[in-house]
Amino acid sequence: MSTGLTATAGGAGAASDAAAPAPPAPWPVRMRDVVVRYPNGVTALDGVSLDLEPGEMVAVVGLSGSGKSSMIRTLNGLVPVTSGTVEVGGHDVTAARGRALRALRGEVGMIFQSFNLAGRATVLQNVLVGRVAHAPTWRTLLGAHTAEDKAVAYEALDRVGMLDRAWHRASHLSGGQQQRVAIARALAQQPRAVLADEPVASLDPPTAHGVMADLRRVNRELGITVVVNLHLLDLAREYGTRLVGLRAGQVVYDGPAADASDRVFEDIYGRSIRPDDVLGAS
């Protein structure tokens, strides 16, 4: 649980005098008959329809090529749909362009497998990138962040246990620490939903469990809708409350994660379970 903003990480305490505002209400996700077909003819999604409720933590599982990365990226417009509709928080993602699409992305946090941090920048500077959608362009270009922006950033770092690294360069962090900073950057957006695309694929088992626990805590404590792509069945069962299984671009399972037996995963994967389908103990 967050310990508040009393820690003084190289001046963090001074900026924390401005209280971080409460996060806004989470958003639902609606997908209707979504097809994604790439220019090379590959069909990544084939008629996907889903209703994800506000505040759910959804684990999307499937083998490489099942369509899970394409699906999660349709939710913020990174992958355009060929047909069908995608709505996030009542906003039509498929119709959003320009300023409307940028505004939508400002409300949806995105966490990538490769972290996507600026290595030479400090941890705090990386997290403050999450405030770009909330600030005028001139303030962003000058790096003139408000006390409120800094309070939000410090609170986000505190929530993932990285406040004491605020002034460290991102390149000096371990992989797990960098992913926690990426989560903090997403939280600094004060998002209505968080999307995580294979966020633990490059991490060792204890670190992977730690990152997944952070995402679960964000979901439970802040009520944010979280959609996370995974290919490891034990992580999906342990941390997801709802499981969506994709195979060849189609939904082949949608139900409580706790009810997903090994047989269910075999149906999703289209083969027997292998040792590398399980991460292991924390």
C-alpha positions in Angstrom: 0.0 0.0 0.0 1.2 3.5 -0.7 3.0 5.1 2.3 2.1 8.6 1.3 4.4 11.4 0.1 6.5 12.0 3.2 9.7 10.5 1.9 12.4 12.9 0.8 14.1 11.5 -2.3 16.4 14.3 -3.2 13.7 17.0 -2.8 10.7 14.9 -3.3 9.2 16.0 0.1 9.2 19.7 -0.9 7.2 19.1 -4.0 4.8 16.8 -2.2 3.2 19.7 -0.3 0.7 19.8 -3.2 -1.6 16.8 -2.7 -2.1 14.5 -5.7 -5.8 14.6 -6.7 -7.8 11.5 -6.6 -7.9 9.3 -9.7 -11.0 9.6 -12.0 -13.5 6.8 -12.4 -12.4 3.7 -14.4 -13.7 3.1 -17.9 -15.4 0.1 -19.5 -14.3 -1.5 -22.7 -16.6 -2.6 -25.5 -15.5 -4.5 -28.6 -18.0 -5.5 -31.3 -17.1 -7.9 -34.2 -13.6 -6.5 -34.4 -11.5 -7.7 -37.3 -7.8 -6.7 -37.7 -6.3 -7.6 -41.0 -2.7 -6.4 -41.8 -1.6 -5.3 -45.3 0.3 -8.6 -45.7 -3.0 -10.4 -45.5 -2.6 -11.8 -41.9 -5.8 -11.7 -39.9 -4.8 -10.9 -36.3 -8.4 -10.6 -34.9 -11.3 -12.4 -36.4 -14.7 -11.1 -35.1 -13.8 -10.4 -31.5 -16.6 -9.2 -29.2 -16.0 -8.4 -25.5 -17.5 -6.3 -22.7 -15.0 -5.5 -20.0 -16.5 -3.8 -17.0 -15.0 -0.8 -15.1 -12.5 -1.9 -12.5 -12.0 -5.4 -13.8 -8.5 -7.0 -14.0 -8.5 -9.0 -17.1 -5.7 -11.4 -18.2 -5.6 -12.0 -21.9 -3.8 -15.3 -22.7 -2.7 -17.0 -25.9 0.3 -18.2 -27.7 2.5 -16.0 -29.9 0.4 -15.0 -32.9 -2.9 -15.5 -31.2 -3.8 -11.9 -31.6 -3.5 -10.7 -28.0 -1.0 -7.9 -28.7 -3.1 -6.7 -31.6 -6.2 -6.8 -29.5 -4.8 -4.7 -26.6 -3.4 -2.2 -29.0 -6.7 -1.6 -30.7 -8.0 -0.3 -27.3 -5.9 2.9 -27.6 -5.7 3.1 -31.4 -2.2 1.9 -31.8 -3.6 -0.8 -34.2 -6.4 0.3 -36.5 -9.3 -2.1 -36.9 -10.4 -3.3 -40.3 -14.0 -3.6 -39.3 -16.1 -3.6 -36.2 -16.1 -1.1 -33.3 -14.0 -0.4 -30.2 -15.3 1.8 -27.4 -13.3 2.7 -24.3 -15.2 4.7 -21.7 -17.9 5.4 -24.3 -15.4 6.9 -26.7 -15.3 5.4 -30.2 -11.6 4.5 -30.6 -12.2 3.4 -34.2 -13.4 6.9 -35.2 -11.0 9.0 -33.1 -8.4 11.0 -35.0 -5.9 13.7 -34.3 -6.6 15.6 -31.1 -9.4 13.3 -30.0 -7.2 10.3 -30.3 -4.4 12.0 -28.4 -6.8 13.0 -25.6 -8.1 9.4 -25.4 -4.6 8.0 -25.1 -4.0 10.5 -22.3 -6.6 8.6 -20.3 -5.4 5.1 -21.1 -2.0 4.1 -19.6 0.2 1.7 -21.7 2.9 -0.5 -20.4 5.2 -2.4 -22.8 7.4 -5.4 -22.5 10.5 -3.3 -23.4 9.8 -0.6 -20.7 10.2 2.3 -23.2 12.1 4.6 -20.8 14.6 7.3 -21.6 17.7 5.8 -20.1 19.6 9.1 -19.7 16.7 10.8 -17.9 16.0 10.4 -14.2 13.2 8.2 -12.9 11.2 11.3 -12.0 11.6 12.8 -15.5 10.4 9.5 -17.1 7.3 9.4 -14.8 6.5 13.1 -15.6 6.1 12.1 -19.2 2.8 10.7 -18.0 1.6 14.3 -17.3 2.1 15.5 -20.9 -1.6 15.1 -21.8 -2.5 17.2 -18.8 -0.2 20.2 -19.6 0.0 22.8 -22.4 2.7 22.2 -25.0 4.9 25.1 -23.9 5.1 23.8 -20.4 6.0 20.3 -21.6 8.8 21.7 -23.9 10.3 23.8 -21.1 10.0 21.0 -18.5 8.1 23.5 -16.3 6.1 21.0 -14.3 3.6 22.2 -11.8 3.6 21.3 -8.1 0.5 19.2 -8.8 2.2 17.3 -11.6 5.2 16.5 -9.3 2.8 15.4 -6.5 1.1 13.0 -8.9 4.5 11.7 -10.1 5.8 11.2 -6.5 2.6 9.4 -5.5 2.9 7.1 -8.5 6.5 6.2 -7.7 5.6 5.7 -4.0 2.8 3.3 -5.0 5.2 1.0 -6.8 8.0 1.3 -4.2 10.3 3.5 -6.3 10.2 6.8 -4.6 13.7 6.5 -3.3 15.0 6.1 -6.9 13.4 9.3 -8.1 16.7 11.0 -9.0 18.5 7.9 -10.3 19.0 7.6 -14.1 16.7 5.0 -15.6 19.5 3.2 -17.3 21.0 2.4 -13.8 17.9 0.4 -12.8 17.3 -3.4 -13.0 14.7 -4.7 -15.5 12.1 -5.1 -12.7 12.8 -1.6 -11.4 12.4 -0.2 -14.9 9.1 -1.9 -15.4 7.9 -0.4 -12.1 8.9 3.0 -13.3 6.9 2.3 -16.5 3.9 1.4 -14.3 4.4 4.7 -12.3 4.5 6.6 -15.6 1.2 5.1 -16.6 -0.3 6.0 -13.2 0.9 9.6 -13.5 -1.6 9.9 -16.4 -4.3 9.3 -13.8 -5.7 6.8 -16.3 -9.2 5.4 -16.6 -7.7 2.1 -17.8 -4.3 0.5 -17.9 -3.1 -1.8 -20.7 -0.1 -4.0 -20.2 1.4 -5.9 -23.2 3.5 -8.8 -21.9 4.9 -6.7 -19.1 6.8 -9.6 -17.4 8.1 -11.5 -20.5 11.7 -10.5 -19.9 11.8 -10.8 -16.1 12.9 -13.6 -13.8 10.1 -15.3 -11.7 10.4 -13.4 -8.4 10.5 -10.0 -10.3 7.7 -11.0 -12.6 5.5 -11.9 -9.6 6.4 -8.5 -8.0 5.4 -6.6 -11.1 2.1 -8.5 -11.4 1.4 -7.8 -7.7 1.9 -4.1 -8.4 -0.6 -4.2 -11.2 -3.1 -6.1 -9.0 -2.6 -3.6 -6.2 -3.2 -0.7 -8.7 -6.4 -2.4 -9.8 -7.6 -3.2 -6.2 -6.6 0.1 -4.5 -7.4 2.5 -7.2 -10.2 0.6 -9.0 -8.5 1.1 -12.4 -9.5 -1.2 -15.2 -6.5 -3.3 -16.0 -6.0 -5.4 -19.1 -2.8 -7.4 -19.2 -1.5 -9.8 -21.9 0.2 -12.9 -20.7 1.2 -16.3 -22.0 2.0 -17.9 -18.7 -1.0 -19.8 -17.2 0.0 -19.6 -13.5 0.3 -15.8 -13.6 -3.0 -15.5 -15.4 -4.8 -17.6 -12.8 -3.1 -16.0 -9.8 -3.4 -12.3 -10.7 -6.4 -12.1 -13.1 -10.0 -12.0 -11.9 -11.2 -12.6 -15.5 -9.5 -14.6 -18.2 -9.9 -14.1 -21.9 -8.3 -16.8 -24.1 -7.4 -16.0 -27.7 -6.6 -18.6 -30.4 -6.0 -17.7 -34.1 -7.6 -14.3 -33.5 -10.8 -15.6 -31.9 -12.1 -15.7 -28.3 -12.1 -19.3 -27.2 -12.5 -18.8 -23.5 -14.1 -16.0 -21.4 -14.7 -16.5 -17.7 -13.3 -16.4 -14.2 -9.5 -16.9 -14.1 -9.8 -19.1 -11.0 -12.1 -21.5 -13.0 -9.6 -22.0 -15.8 -8.3 -25.6 -15.5 -5.3 -27.0 -17.3 -7.7 -28.4 -19.9 -9.0 -24.9 -20.6 -5.5 -23.7 -21.3 -4.9 -26.7 -23.5 -8.0 -25.6 -25.5 -6.7 -22.0 -25.7 -3.2 -23.1 -26.7 -4.4 -25.8 -29.0 -1.8 -28.3 -27.6 -0.7 -29.9 -24.3 0.8 -27.7 -21.6 4.6 -27.4 -21.6 7.0 -26.5 -18.8 7.6 -23.1 -20.4 3.9 -22.3 -20.2 4.4 -21.8 -16.4 6.6 -19.1 -14.9 7.2 -20.8 -11.5 7.2 -19.8 -7.9 7.8 -16.3 -6.6 
